[in-house]
Amino acid sequence: KVHNFGIQIFGRPFMAPELLTLIGQEIDGVYWDPAKVGEVLLYRGDRFVCRATNKELMEFGASEEMLAREGRSWRRP
């Protein structure tokens, strides 16, 4: 679902100007390259909506594996 901050994926906000007109609506498909998780492609039905980014992940160059490790470390007591 699109929120006023964009969409949340990997526990982080992803934003694109095109999402502002879709606040409150559902996104049907989210696709990403595991080697480049700071950028996702969003679809509604079979129509491409936009490319949304998380600036922090883009600058850091995080991979899907790094995010998985981070998620596991947060769950440990």
Secondary structure, DSSP 8 states (H G I E B T S, - for coil): --BTTBEEETTEEEB-GGGGGGTT----EEEEETTEEEEEEEEETTEEEEEEE-HHHHHHT--HHHHHHHHHHHH--
